[in-house]
């Protein structure tokens, strides 16, 4: 939100300047560091002060239609979120789980105890439309935040809302009607401000007593680590120090049967610290968010690198072909989800990645 | 193993004659030859093949003593070989690690601190947990700026030069992600303390009090009820903070553990909001806005909200309430034999200092009060220790912390009774570790 101290007339400027001079002098007497820093220019404040509050202060004037939003969505958003905002491939779904009745009531039934809807989508939870607009504007798209125009942000917001029937398909969202649309947010009445967990001085809502002797406890273990989870986080023997009173258990094997001391200690192996080398193509993949959509050996949104390597194997123009796909994007080779163009990649980087894939993506 | 032998200090025991088969000896020799290459630690020479009860010491004595090692009979390395020092190569197992399957994208993910191997209360900077919402950056500090605007007399801009000239303070505080221990609201899911509790760290932070900056800008004392903190990275993380907290102990920090912040932790500037979940400690801090209403930003309107049984969400629940965990012995560690152990762990509270920590070895039926090691600081990790002699029978270890407000860390069933099981955040229940007869420690829930 912008500063409320608007300077509108020359007289006001003069008055304010005098006031500032006066108070500066007073501060200078008490705080010798007061002069450090400088005043922000209006252009600087405008450039950075982009937040939009629940009362829509800070929202720039503008408008965007659902139709326009669908175009932007397909080009910039669908690769991660799915064509209808329903995809669970990369992030939690945005759309789903809300009903017309929720829109009427302002509470989402699927958030209540006993509901069977498997996920908590964004539109099931979010009470404030400003949050959606603000976040898309400041942080989306994922690999190029703050590059959408104001119209694009309105349009994409409208498109998301249309997918949940909060606005009709021919709607144009604008700064003029956004407060009305807020009144249709499905979970607008679903938030509770609970002060004791906001204030440091608050009192907790859950009570336990510090019983010391013969305390009431159940004699059964209610939950244990499932067998499949034993090595789901790698071999814990390699995640503990090789000296000291304990070792990490060798979780690649079942737990030993006999009493302590009757079987071999876990082999004590020291692993090398993970680190990335910038000349390493894999580091480039991480640095450029390629791994957001491509797994090494598995499909995420796009195909795994191993799959691309297999498909381009034997092509004499594999390197040039891959450079083109990486730089300019494409679709239809591995499914309907398009690969967006990657204009931020330097030629040498695209080449290094293409060579790495052409060599087998190992 | 006899009871007498189990009490031998250090558990170094005479080896029985011919305790290794010819086959095992050959295995040990091979392992020894690849010692440097694979960094296979051999302990007393045959540790990988010996059992705990037969940690070999030949009649004459140990080879580690009788045969002088290379480092006793040779010339060591020169100074400044590593301009910035590294941990011993033997310590490589203590790393930050991701939890497989927790997130799909490593730029919006978490790495966990290896609490199982740390001492005292300070987290080494390189092992501080990571949580990024849109990847991390290594920002040129000479180009970084902090702006303060909104309900202030003067909207101001500060360079790092400016900020680092100001009166600074150094404070030790814990930072805990609001989602720490989240996967365990329902059932046990994670094998070790690194993954159950490793989204907490504690460092000495150096910076200027936010109150100093707000006073320099002449913030509006009447209408300025909140500040919005905003980051400079792609996500431009934003969080609302109450003005009384902002004026109390929040720091605009550049220092961490005596050096500058690490890039993964917000270099060159982050907000420190003592006692409050990590998401409020905005990294790459670029802007503070003073305002008169809460902002309902993405991470306080869609995430970091507590899903209650009636289907509502509690919003703005940022305090990390009193919590503790035993770090050794802990999940997926294995005890080497019976006898004496020092049970050690960490306790912390977002509301103040730790007053007391109790430890149970019988699943919460009986408790003893642990020793708290100094320093015991407000809103900081506190180390506790207590003696324990393990008799080799199954045991369930728990710790229970009490903070300076008198609040007692709850049991998981007590938490669930109020907040249900579908909440993700702010799980501060008592942790149970079961010690089995085979010496292995595993994650369980008992209450």
Interface residues (C-beta under 8 A of the other chain):
Chain A: X1 X3 X4 X5 X20 X23 X27 X31 X33 X34 X36 X37 X38 X39 X40 X44 X45 X48 X49 X50 X51 X53 X54 X55 X89 X90 X91 X107 X108 X109 X111 X112 X113 X115 X120 X122 X125 X126 X127 X128 X130 X131 X134 X135 X138 X139 X142 X145 X146 X190 X191 X192 X193 X194 X197 X198 X199 X200 X201 X202 X203 X204 X205 X206 X207 X208 X209 X210 X211 X212 X213 X214 X215 X217 X218 X220 X221 X222 X223 X224 X225 X226 X229 X230 X231 X232 X233 X234 X236 X238 X239 X240 X241 X242 X243 X244 X245 X246 X247 X248 X249 X251 X255 X256 X257 X258 X259 X260 X261 X262 X263 X264 X265 X266 X267 X268 X269 X270 X271 X272 X273 X274 X286 X289 X291 X292 X300
Chain B: X1 X38 X39 X40 X41 X43 X47 X48 X49 X50 X51 X52 X53 X89 X90 X91 X92 X93 X94 X95 X97 X99 X100 X101 X104 X105 X106 X107 X108 X114 X116 X117 X133 X134 X135 X147 X149 X150 X151 X152 X153 X154 X155 X156 X157 X158 X159 X162 X165 X166 X167 X186 X187 X188 X189 X190 X191 X192 X194 X195 X212 X215 X216 X218 X228 X230 X234 X235 X236 X238 X242 X245 X248 X275 X276 X286 X287 X289 X291 X293 X294 X295 X296 X297 X298 X301 X302 X305 X306 X307 X308 X309 X310 X311 X312 X313 X314 X315 X316 X317 X318 X319 X321 X322 X328 X329 X331 X332 X333 X334 X335 X336 X337 X338 X341 X342 X350 X351 X356 X358 X363 X364 X365 X366 X367 X368 X392 X396 X400 X402 X405 X407 X408 X409 X410 X411 X414 X415 X417 X418 X419 X420 X426 X434 X436 X437 X438 X439 X440 X441 X442 X443 X444 X445 X446 X447
